[in-house]
């Protein structure tokens, strides 16, 4: 996706804050606006930017939506093919707004698939060993395995588990990798013993 969508964008032409080029990010690490210019914020360039710093340097107002924002640092490919020719990727390549949104949605779908697969695999392993594993325990194991904090107190943990429940519902709506009619058909003798995943 990045090889198809990366675009050369001079820092001065940056119009959105959804995807920064390497040069834009380095400008901000030095306390400058993504486009460069004078230092707006005194900071250690070796420290990762906080969300408050990014909002300040991009002149973005904080709201409920920005509270859930975060940034992911991804290594760009070294080269890409443009018009049948190989082009070297430089620090000024980034992705346009529409393509960035599509890329984020794809990352989310991949995350949800991994999340659902983890729960199904853990329940399957436990079933083979005669263990009835609660789904909420599987969720806790998933968070722990990927070093994702559940929170410091019971309220935070309950909030994260509710979020995980929403992920689980969303993951079930993804297109299935197996769409064979024979495999997916529910037989009469199976109907009464069907299991549904629930987070308590």
C-alpha positions in Angstrom: 0.0 0.0 0.0 2.8 2.4 0.9 4.7 1.6 -2.4 1.5 2.5 -4.3 0.5 5.6 -2.4 3.7 7.4 -1.1 3.9 10.8 -2.7 6.6 13.5 -2.7 5.3 16.4 -0.7 7.6 19.3 0.2 7.3 20.2 3.8 5.9 23.7 2.9 2.9 22.1 1.1 1.8 19.9 4.1 -2.0 20.3 4.4 -3.0 17.7 7.0 -1.6 16.1 10.1 -2.6 12.5 9.4 0.7 11.3 7.9 4.0 13.1 8.3 7.1 12.6 6.2 10.4 11.9 7.9 11.5 15.5 7.4 8.2 16.8 8.9 8.6 14.6 11.9 12.2 15.7 12.4 11.2 19.3 12.3 8.7 18.7 15.1 11.2 16.7 17.1 13.2 20.0 17.1 10.1 21.9 18.3 9.3 23.4 14.9 6.1 23.2 12.9 6.0 20.3 10.4 6.8 22.8 7.6 10.0 24.0 9.5 10.8 27.6 10.4 11.6 28.9 13.9 11.5 26.9 17.1 8.1 27.1 18.7 8.7 24.7 21.5 11.9 23.9 23.5 12.2 20.2 23.8 14.7 17.3 23.6 14.7 16.0 20.0 15.6 12.5 21.2 12.3 12.2 23.1 9.2 10.9 21.3 6.6 13.6 20.7 3.6 13.7 23.0 0.1 14.2 21.6 -0.1 17.7 23.2 3.1 18.7 21.5 1.9 17.4 18.1 -1.4 19.3 18.5 0.4 22.5 19.4 2.9 22.3 16.5 0.2 21.5 14.0 -2.2 24.2 15.4 -4.8 21.6 16.0 -7.5 22.1 18.7 -7.8 19.4 21.4 -11.3 17.8 21.5 -12.8 14.4 22.4 -11.6 12.9 19.1 -8.0 14.0 19.6 -8.0 12.3 23.0 -7.9 9.0 21.2 -5.2 9.9 18.7 -1.7 8.3 18.6 1.1 8.1 16.1 2.9 5.1 14.7 6.4 5.3 13.3 6.6 3.1 10.2 9.7 2.6 8.0 9.0 3.5 4.4 10.2 1.3 1.5 13.5 2.3 0.0 12.2 2.5 -3.5 8.8 2.6 -5.3 7.7 2.2 -8.9 6.3 5.3 -10.6 5.3 5.1 -14.3 7.3 1.8 -14.7 10.5 3.4 -13.2 12.1 2.9 -9.8 12.2 6.0 -7.7 14.3 6.5 -4.6 12.2 7.3 -1.5 13.4 10.4 0.3 12.5 12.0 3.6 9.9 14.2 2.0 7.6 11.3 0.9 4.3 10.9 2.7 0.7 9.7 2.0 -2.2 11.9 1.0 -5.2 12.2 3.4 -7.6 9.7 1.7 -4.9 7.1 1.3 -3.7 7.5 4.9 -7.3 6.8 6.1 -7.4 3.7 4.0 -4.1 2.6 5.4 -5.2 3.1 9.0 -8.4 1.1 8.3 -6.3 -1.8 6.9 -4.1 -1.8 10.0 -7.2 -1.9 12.2 -8.6 -4.8 10.3 -5.4 -6.7 10.6 -5.3 -6.0 14.4 -8.9 -7.2 14.8 -8.1 -10.4 12.9 -5.1 -11.1 15.2 -7.3 -10.3 18.2 -10.1 -12.7 17.2 -7.6 -15.4 16.1 -5.9 -15.2 19.5 -9.2 -15.8 21.4 -10.3 -18.6 19.1 -6.9 -20.3 19.3 -6.8 -20.1 23.1 -10.3 -21.5 23.5 -9.5 -24.3 21.0 -6.3 -25.3 22.9 -8.2 -25.2 26.3 -11.1 -27.2 24.8 -8.7 -29.9 23.7 -7.4 -30.1 27.3 -10.8 -30.2 28.8 -10.6 -26.6 30.2 -13.6 -24.3 29.9 -11.7 -20.9 29.4 -13.6 -17.7 30.0 -13.3 -15.3 27.1 -12.4 -12.4 29.4 -9.4 -14.4 30.6 -8.3 -14.8 26.9 -8.6 -11.0 26.5 -6.4 -10.5 29.5 -3.8 -12.9 28.1 -3.9 -11.1 24.7 -3.2 -7.7 26.4 -0.5 -9.2 28.5 1.2 -11.0 25.6 1.4 -7.9 23.4 2.4 -5.6 26.4 -0.8 -3.6 26.2 -1.7 -2.0 29.5 -5.1 -2.9 30.9 -4.9 0.0 33.3 -3.8 0.7 36.9 -7.2 0.3 38.6 -10.4 -1.7 38.3 -12.2 1.1 36.4 -9.5 1.2 33.7 -9.5 -2.5 33.4 -13.3 -2.7 33.0 -13.1 0.1 30.4 -10.4 -1.8 28.4 -12.5 -5.0 28.6 -15.5 -3.2 27.3 -13.4 -1.9 24.4 -12.2 -5.5 23.8 -15.8 -6.6 23.6 -16.5 -4.0 20.9 -13.4 -5.2 19.1 -14.7 -8.8 19.2 -18.1 -7.7 17.8 -16.3 -5.7 15.1 -13.9 -8.6 14.3 -16.9 -11.0 13.7 -18.2 -8.7 11.0 -15.0 -8.9 9.0 -15.1 -10.9 5.8 -14.2 -14.5 6.6 -11.2 -16.2 5.0 -13.2 -19.4 4.6 -16.4 -19.0 2.7 -16.9 -22.6 1.6 -20.7 -23.5 2.0 -20.0 -27.0 3.3 -17.6 -25.7 6.0 -19.9 -22.9 7.2 -23.2 -24.9 7.1 -24.6 -25.6 10.6 -26.0 -29.1 10.8 -29.1 -29.9 12.9 -27.2 -31.8 15.6 -24.7 -28.9 15.9 -27.4 -26.3 16.3 -28.1 -27.2 20.0 -24.5 -27.2 20.9 -23.4 -24.0 19.2 -21.1 -21.9 21.2 -21.1 -18.1 21.1 -18.2 -16.0 22.3 -19.2 -13.7 25.2 -17.1 -11.5 27.4 -18.5 -11.3 30.9 
